[in-house]
């Protein structure tokens, strides 16, 4: 699932655009962000060389900027894997907007969690 700090009405066009096969939840009070200790980033982290490199690559690939209303560019995100009992078995808090774990790393964490059951 995706948890966003956006208002629910702003998530509808976003979901229509991407058509992801999973649930998107709105957390405008950022309770989940607080629970997962996701901080606000500095200006340099938001516009870091790796982030700018990612944005330029996406623009070269023909991706367009989408405007879904006011965005908080300074809110850090993260990637977490949580089992059915609520145990977090993988956590990566983003250092900048381009800081995402590779899919292989997520799959390895899932495999490791399943083997240790």
PEFEN-V970791 format. One record per run of one state. SS is the DSSP state (H for helix, E for strand, - for the rest). FROM is the first residue (numbers start at 0). TO is the last residue. If there is no record, write none. Layout:
ss:SS from:FROM to:TO
ss:SS from:FROM to:TO
This chain:
ss:- from:0 to:0
ss:E from:1 to:3
ss:- from:4 to:6
ss:H from:7 to:17
ss:- from:18 to:22
ss:E from:23 to:25
ss:- from:26 to:29
ss:H from:30 to:34
ss:- from:35 to:38
ss:E from:39 to:39
ss:- from:40 to:41
ss:H from:42 to:45
ss:- from:46 to:47
ss:H from:48 to:59
ss:- from:60 to:73
ss:E from:74 to:74
ss:- from:75 to:76
ss:E from:77 to:81
ss:- from:82 to:86
ss:E from:87 to:92
ss:- from:93 to:101
ss:H from:102 to:114
ss:- from:115 to:116
